[in-house]
Structure formats: C-alpha cells, structure tokens
Amino acid sequence: MDLRQLEYFVAVAEEQNFTRAAERVHISQSGVSAQIRQLERELGAELFDRAARTTTLTVAGKAALEHARAALAAARALGQAVGEVTDLIRGRLTVGMVVGCTVTPLFDALAAFHRAHPGVEISLLEDNSDRLVDGVRAGTVDLALVGTATATPAGLDALTIISERLVVAVPTGHPLAEQRRIMLRDLLTHPIVCMPPGTGIRTVFDRACAAQGRQPVIALQASAPDAIADLASRGLAVAILSNSMAAHYRDRLVARVIEDVDTPALLALTWQSSRSPAVRELLAHCRRAFGVGVDAGTGDADR
C-alpha cells in the first residue's frame, strides 16, 4: 500500500466515477483501476460496488475512507514540516536595529542563531524606529529592535525588552543638577538636545509636552546617545535620555528623572504575526538571550 493508491481511492470515492477521478489525478482510467485493484487485494476486500452506474463505496470502502484521508493529511503535514525546516536552513532574514542602539543580547542571539542555522543569510539594517516598524509591516524587515512609546505597535506582535523613565542629564554645576525633583516645566527655560522624531524617546517626550500644552525648545538633535551626551556635557543644551543611557555618562553628567513624565520609553522586538519559521527560531534565541523578566537597567532603551 502506498500514498498514491490512497490518493486514487479517495478521488474515486469523492468523484463516484473512475473517469472523473482519473482526470482529477492526471493519469489514465486504466491506471487508476489497476491501482485500486491492487489496494483491494492488499486489504482483502472490495472497496467499491462497480455494478451500479454510479461507483459507490462498499461497507469496507466506507470504513477505509476516513483513514485514507487522515493518512494523506498526515503526509501533507509531514511535507509542510520538512518544507519549513528547509526554508529555515536556506532562508534569509532582515533584522532591523534602531540607530545608535547597542544591546549586546541581540548580538548574542544573532550569533547563536547563526551557529544553529549557518545557511540562513542575516542582514542587519539600522534606521529610526518609525521606519523600522513600517518595514516590518511592509514585510521588508522580518524582525526589528525598536524604541517605542507603546508596548505593541498596531498590527504587530512585540516583546518588550526594556521599559524606562525619561531623565534629563546635565553637567555638574548646572542649575537643574541642584534640584532634587525635576518637572517638565523646569526644562522649558533651557535649550534641549534629544533624539530626532520617529524615535521612542522623542515620541514619549513630545507626547508628554503636548499633554501639558508645553512647547520645549529643541535646539539640537542627534541619533547617537554619545553625541547627545557630548553636547550636554559642553553646556550647549540639556539632554533627554533614558535612565540606562544616562548611566553610561555618570562621570560627566548628572541625571534626574522627569517626575511628571510617567510614560516609559520602551525598547521592544517587533514582528508580524504570520512570521516565518526562521523568524520564529530567531525569536526563541532572542528570548533566551534577553532572559525572562528582563531588568530595565540592563540595556539602552531607545531611542
């Protein structure tokens, strides 16, 4: 007994006609008949009543039909599973990463994935968060590490890696460094340096200002935290950063949480729900690399 015989058997049962079944499976009627006869000999029972004008199932045929369908379905599932693995081994992934972001667990996940699936070509793309999210929606980016003001971008799946409050960072001796509590209104008399529009930190900051009807002076913009810190340390403007980002510059900047900006800046992995086997496998490596219940202070939240 083989799958081809079962396929012909199901075709005849459903078409109730050997000629139509032969057309359906694209072989001659005599070929279908011969294979069905062979199947009947192997099973030791006739599967069809051939006496009537319409080909009908015998009692044995009725008993065999659902099992034959199940066997064919199992074979298709097997083929699909192998196909998914083949796609994974030979596939290609485009991974997005927000500009200026250095989160080593992502690199660890990419390295582990590459070791496990060396046949998958990995492309790494840097851009701002909004464009990366658009790329994920459009299918040009498979998985992206983005800064965002919302836990899950609309229409996508997401895994939050870091959730942090915004801080203002200033050099020692700056008037804001002497204040224990900093409110949004305290920043408005100072020029500000921060991330450009389309990044998570900037979105959180702009929304907080709009909610209070405030218009800050954005004097300078930079995508890299190092550039923002350098500009702030030279007294050109006060820096808006996340808590973990500011921690890297504590030797030259004093950071204070902005008390009335409670919406956190998030760093998240995001992908489309109907993801490929390769994306599913990379996500598993990312979850292991970042760990369960990731500490908000272990990386740089964008951006």
C-alpha positions as CSV (number, residue, x, y, z in Angstrom):
1,M,0.0,0.0,0.0
2,D,1.3,3.4,-0.9
3,L,0.1,7.0,-0.7
4,R,-0.6,7.1,-4.4
5,Q,-3.1,4.3,-4.1
6,L,-4.8,6.1,-1.2
7,E,-5.0,9.3,-3.3
8,Y,-6.6,7.4,-6.1
9,F,-9.0,5.7,-3.7
10,V,-10.1,9.0,-2.2
11,A,-10.5,10.6,-5.7
12,V,-12.8,7.8,-6.9
13,A,-14.8,7.8,-3.7
14,E,-15.3,11.6,-3.9
15,E,-16.0,11.7,-7.7
16,Q,-18.1,8.5,-7.6
17,N,-16.7,7.8,-11.1
18,F,-13.4,6.3,-12.3
19,T,-13.2,8.5,-15.4
20,R,-13.6,11.8,-13.4
21,A,-11.2,10.5,-10.8
22,A,-8.6,9.8,-13.4
23,E,-8.9,13.3,-14.8
24,R,-8.5,14.7,-11.3
25,V,-5.3,12.8,-10.6
26,H,-4.0,13.2,-14.2
27,I,-3.5,9.6,-15.1
28,S,-5.4,7.2,-17.3
29,Q,-8.6,5.5,-16.1
30,S,-6.9,2.1,-16.5
31,G,-4.1,3.2,-14.3
32,V,-6.5,4.3,-11.6
33,S,-8.4,1.0,-11.9
34,A,-5.2,-1.1,-11.6
35,Q,-4.0,0.7,-8.5
36,I,-7.4,0.4,-6.8
37,R,-7.5,-3.3,-7.6
38,Q,-4.0,-3.7,-6.1
39,L,-5.1,-1.9,-3.0
40,E,-8.2,-4.1,-2.7
41,R,-6.0,-7.2,-3.0
42,E,-3.7,-5.9,-0.2
43,L,-6.7,-5.2,2.0
44,G,-8.5,-8.4,1.2
45,A,-11.8,-6.6,0.4
46,E,-13.6,-4.8,-2.4
47,L,-13.8,-1.0,-1.8
48,F,-16.3,-0.1,-4.5
49,D,-19.5,-1.5,-5.8
50,R,-18.9,-1.4,-9.6
51,A,-22.3,-3.0,-10.5
52,A,-24.3,0.2,-10.5
53,R,-23.9,3.1,-12.9
54,T,-22.5,5.3,-10.2
55,T,-19.5,4.0,-8.4
56,T,-20.3,3.7,-4.7
57,L,-18.4,2.6,-1.7
58,T,-18.9,-0.8,-0.1
59,V,-19.1,-1.2,3.6
60,A,-15.3,-1.8,3.7
61,G,-14.8,1.2,1.5
62,K,-16.7,3.4,3.8
63,A,-14.7,2.1,6.8
64,A,-11.4,2.8,4.9
65,L,-12.2,6.3,3.5
66,E,-11.6,8.5,6.6
67,H,-8.4,6.6,7.4
68,A,-7.2,7.2,3.9
69,R,-8.0,10.9,4.1
70,A,-6.2,11.0,7.5
71,A,-3.1,9.3,6.1
72,L,-3.0,11.8,3.2
73,A,-3.4,14.7,5.5
74,A,-0.6,13.4,7.7
75,A,1.7,13.1,4.7
76,R,0.9,16.7,3.7
77,A,1.7,17.8,7.2
78,L,5.0,15.9,7.1
79,G,5.9,17.6,3.8
80,Q,5.0,21.0,5.2
81,A,7.1,20.5,8.3
82,V,10.1,19.4,6.3
83,G,9.5,22.3,3.9
84,E,9.6,24.8,6.9
85,V,12.9,23.4,8.1
86,T,14.2,23.6,4.5
87,D,13.1,27.2,4.3
88,L,14.8,27.9,7.6
89,I,18.0,26.4,6.6
90,R,18.2,28.1,3.3
91,G,16.3,31.3,4.1
92,R,17.2,34.9,4.6
93,L,16.4,37.3,7.5
94,T,16.5,41.0,7.6
95,V,16.9,42.2,11.1
96,G,16.3,45.9,12.0
97,M,18.0,47.8,14.8
98,V,17.3,51.3,15.9
99,V,20.2,53.7,15.1
100,G,22.6,54.3,18.0
101,C,21.5,51.2,19.9
102,T,24.0,48.8,21.4
103,V,22.2,45.9,23.1
104,T,24.6,43.0,23.3
105,P,22.0,40.3,24.0
106,L,20.6,40.9,20.4
107,F,24.1,40.3,19.0
108,D,24.4,37.2,21.2
109,A,21.0,36.0,19.8
110,L,22.1,36.6,16.3
111,A,25.4,34.7,16.9
112,A,23.6,31.7,18.5
113,F,21.1,31.6,15.6
114,H,23.9,31.7,13.1
115,R,25.7,28.8,14.7
116,A,22.5,26.8,14.8
117,H,21.4,27.7,11.2
118,P,24.5,28.7,9.2
119,G,22.6,28.5,5.9
120,V,20.4,31.5,6.8
121,E,21.7,34.8,5.5
122,I,21.3,37.6,8.0
123,S,21.1,41.2,7.0
124,L,21.3,43.9,9.7
125,L,19.6,47.2,9.0
126,E,19.9,50.4,11.1
127,D,17.2,53.1,10.9
128,N,14.9,55.1,13.1
129,S,12.2,53.2,14.9
130,D,9.2,54.5,12.9
131,R,10.8,53.5,9.6
132,L,11.7,50.1,11.0
133,V,8.2,49.5,12.2
134,D,6.9,50.5,8.7
135,G,9.4,48.0,7.2
136,V,8.1,45.2,9.5
137,R,4.5,46.0,8.4
138,A,5.6,46.0,4.7
139,G,7.5,42.8,5.0
140,T,10.9,44.2,4.1
141,V,12.1,43.7,7.7
142,D,11.5,40.4,9.4
143,L,12.2,41.4,13.0
144,A,13.2,44.7,14.4
145,L,14.5,46.1,17.7
146,V,12.8,49.4,18.1
147,G,12.2,52.2,20.6
148,T,8.5,52.9,21.1
149,A,6.1,54.7,23.3
150,T,3.5,51.8,23.1
151,A,4.0,48.2,24.2
152,T,2.8,46.8,20.9
153,P,2.9,48.7,17.6
154,A,-0.5,48.5,15.9
155,G,-1.0,45.3,13.8
156,L,2.3,43.7,15.0
157,D,3.5,41.4,17.7
158,A,6.1,42.7,20.2
159,L,8.2,41.6,23.1
160,T,9.3,44.4,25.5
161,I,12.9,44.2,26.4
162,I,13.4,47.4,28.4
163,S,11.0,49.8,30.0
164,E,12.4,53.0,31.4
165,R,11.6,56.5,32.6
166,L,13.0,59.6,30.8
167,V,15.7,61.6,32.5
168,V,17.3,65.0,32.0
169,A,21.1,64.9,32.0
170,V,23.2,67.9,32.7
171,P,26.8,68.7,33.7
172,T,27.7,69.2,37.4
173,G,27.1,72.8,38.4
174,H,24.1,73.2,36.0
175,P,21.1,74.7,37.8
176,L,19.0,71.6,37.1
177,A,21.7,69.4,38.8
178,E,21.0,71.2,42.1
179,Q,17.3,70.3,42.0
180,R,16.1,67.1,43.7
181,R,12.8,67.0,41.7
182,I,12.6,67.9,38.1
183,M,9.3,68.6,36.4
184,L,8.7,69.1,32.7
185,R,8.1,72.8,33.2
186,D,11.6,73.1,34.6
187,L,13.1,72.2,31.3
188,L,11.4,74.8,29.2
189,T,13.8,77.7,30.1
190,H,16.7,75.6,28.7
191,P,17.6,74.5,25.2
192,I,17.2,70.8,24.8
193,V,19.2,68.1,22.9
194,C,17.4,64.9,22.2
195,M,16.7,62.1,19.7
196,P,15.1,63.0,16.4
197,P,11.4,62.5,15.6
198,G,10.5,58.9,14.8
199,T,12.4,57.5,17.9
200,G,10.8,56.1,21.0
201,I,12.3,58.6,23.5
202,R,11.4,61.6,21.3
203,T,7.8,60.3,20.9
204,V,7.4,59.9,24.7
205,F,8.9,63.4,25.3
206,D,6.8,65.1,22.6
207,R,3.6,63.5,23.8
208,A,4.2,64.5,27.4
209,C,4.8,68.1,26.4
210,A,1.7,68.1,24.2
211,A,-0.4,66.7,27.0
212,Q,0.6,69.7,29.2
213,G,0.4,72.2,26.4
214,R,4.1,73.0,26.6
215,Q,6.5,73.8,23.8
216,P,10.1,73.0,24.6
217,V,13.0,74.5,22.6
218,I,14.6,71.6,20.7
219,A,18.0,73.3,20.0
220,L,19.9,70.2,18.9
221,Q,19.1,66.6,17.7
222,A,21.3,63.6,17.4
223,S,20.6,59.9,16.8
224,A,23.6,58.6,18.9
225,P,23.5,58.8,22.7
226,D,27.2,59.6,22.8
227,A,26.6,62.7,20.6
228,I,23.8,63.9,22.9
229,A,25.9,63.4,26.0
230,D,28.8,65.2,24.5
231,L,26.7,68.2,23.6
232,A,25.1,68.3,27.0
233,S,28.5,68.0,28.8
234,R,29.7,71.0,26.9
235,G,26.8,73.1,28.2
236,L,25.1,73.5,24.8
237,A,21.8,72.0,25.9
238,V,20.2,69.7,28.5
239,A,19.9,66.1,27.3
240,I,16.8,64.0,27.3
241,L,17.8,60.3,27.6
242,S,16.6,57.1,29.1
243,N,17.8,56.1,32.6
244,S,20.2,53.4,31.4
245,M,21.5,55.5,28.6
246,A,22.4,58.3,31.0
247,A,24.1,55.9,33.4
248,H,26.9,55.5,30.8
249,Y,27.8,59.1,31.3
250,R,27.6,59.5,35.0
251,D,31.3,60.5,35.1
252,R,30.3,63.8,33.4
253,L,26.6,64.2,33.6
254,V,24.0,64.3,36.5
255,A,20.8,62.6,35.6
256,R,17.4,63.4,37.2
257,V,14.1,61.6,36.4
258,I,11.5,63.9,34.9
259,E,8.8,63.3,37.6
260,D,5.7,64.2,35.6
261,V,6.6,62.1,32.5
262,D,5.4,58.7,33.7
263,T,5.0,57.0,30.3
264,P,8.2,54.9,29.9
265,A,10.3,54.6,26.8
266,L,10.3,51.1,25.6
267,L,12.8,49.0,23.7
268,A,11.0,46.1,22.0
269,L,11.4,43.4,19.5
270,T,8.6,43.6,16.9
271,W,7.5,41.3,14.1
272,Q,4.5,40.3,12.0
273,S,2.1,37.7,13.5
274,S,2.3,35.4,10.4
275,R,6.1,35.0,10.9
276,S,8.3,32.6,9.0
277,P,9.9,29.6,10.7
278,A,13.2,31.5,10.6
279,V,11.7,34.4,12.5
280,R,10.2,32.0,15.0
281,E,13.5,30.4,15.6
282,L,15.4,33.7,15.9
283,L,12.7,34.9,18.4
284,A,13.4,31.8,20.5
285,H,17.1,32.7,20.6
286,C,16.3,36.3,21.5
287,R,14.1,35.2,24.4
288,R,16.9,33.1,25.7
289,A,19.5,35.9,25.2
290,F,17.4,38.6,26.9
291,G,16.0,36.3,29.6
292,V,12.6,36.2,31.2
293,G,11.7,39.3,33.1
294,V,14.4,41.4,31.6
295,D,15.8,44.0,34.1
296,A,15.0,47.5,32.8
297,G,18.5,48.6,33.7
298,T,20.4,46.1,31.6
299,G,20.5,47.9,28.3
300,D,19.9,51.1,26.4
301,A,16.2,51.9,25.9
302,D,15.7,54.0,22.8
303,R,15.5,55.8,21.1
